[in-house]
Amino acid sequence: MRMQFDSLCDALLMDGHGFYVWLAVGTSLFIMMAMVIIPMWFHKRFINNLKMHSSNVIESQPQDEAE
Amino acid sequence: MVKRDRKWRWFHQMGSPRWFYEITGGWLPWLIPLALSLLAVGLFWGLFLAPPDARQGQSYRIIFVHVPASFLALLGYYVVATAGAVGLIWRIKMCFIVMKAAAPIGAALTLIALFTGAVWGKPTWGTYWVWDARITSMLILLFLYLGVMTLQRAFVSKDMSFKAGAILALVGTVNIPIIYKSVDWWYTLHQPATLKLTSSPSMHTDMLQPLLLVICGFYAFYLMVLILFARLEILRYEKSSNWVKTLVAEGNDS
């Protein structure tokens, strides 16, 4: 096991296949990043909305602690 | 009676969105670094350290995202179909939630598999796209995922939406063996499977090791994203319940 490319430039070019390899890898990583960020972002936004909503409710009426 | 209750307790707990939300919240802090480091190490190894292929040269390195994504795209369909079937039979709310969370993940992974396959096709076969059995059946898989996602949002009644999505998912299961067998049944440009359970892999160890590492990384990544989407879906379903209100009030929203 050793480094297959002598320089960063070689690694980017990949004997002329660089465009295809990096297009495939880059697009995959982009979609996968979106798969992580989207649910986290919606989760945060949802909690914040609930927080704002519940604080409005507390001001207007006493909170029931029944469970 | 007590013994029977204990035996089935996990089954009922699994069906409880609150229990799922709380237990998986503890898994994420180690699951996220595990998935990301497996992917990082596996991809670095595959893209830079593995030897080039004797026939395809460097372009074969696309395999390190194409094969794991295709694996999980198919596995994701089992998750959707199983959650749909179990939910239809036993009417467990958590199945509805898991199914709804798993459909967009499967669609995204199928999209990755199709896109990387097309990009790999150009230097290898000379074309981005052919209407052959493997590629067409994967495209049908994408449409099945999108169909399930649409049906899950199509009705005002949540129960009706779930049933419609689950039935489409179960009918679509026919497509799965077709995808697996398409490279053997029909003449196709697509190469036969590199990894098989029943025989030794047709790949050199130096290439196989990083590939297996990336596949493990994709499994961990799938589980992690499924949990993220499922937790969001749980909050949406349980937003008026007391435990969510307490959770928001205390600020333990992680």
Interface residues (C-beta under 8 A of the other chain):
Chain A: M1 R2 M3 Q4 F5 A11 M14 D15 G16 H17 G18 Y20 V21 L23 A24 V25 T27 S28 I31 M32 A34 M35 V36 P39 M40 F42 H43 K44 F46 I47 L50 K51 S54 A66 E67
Chain B: L43 W45 L47 F48 L49 A50 P51 P52 G57 Q58 S59 R61 I62 F64 V65 H66 A69 I105 A108 L111 I112 F115 T116 V119 W120 K122 P123 D206 F221 M224 V225 L228 F229 R231 L232 L235 R236 K239 N242 W243 V244 K245 T246 V248 A249 D253
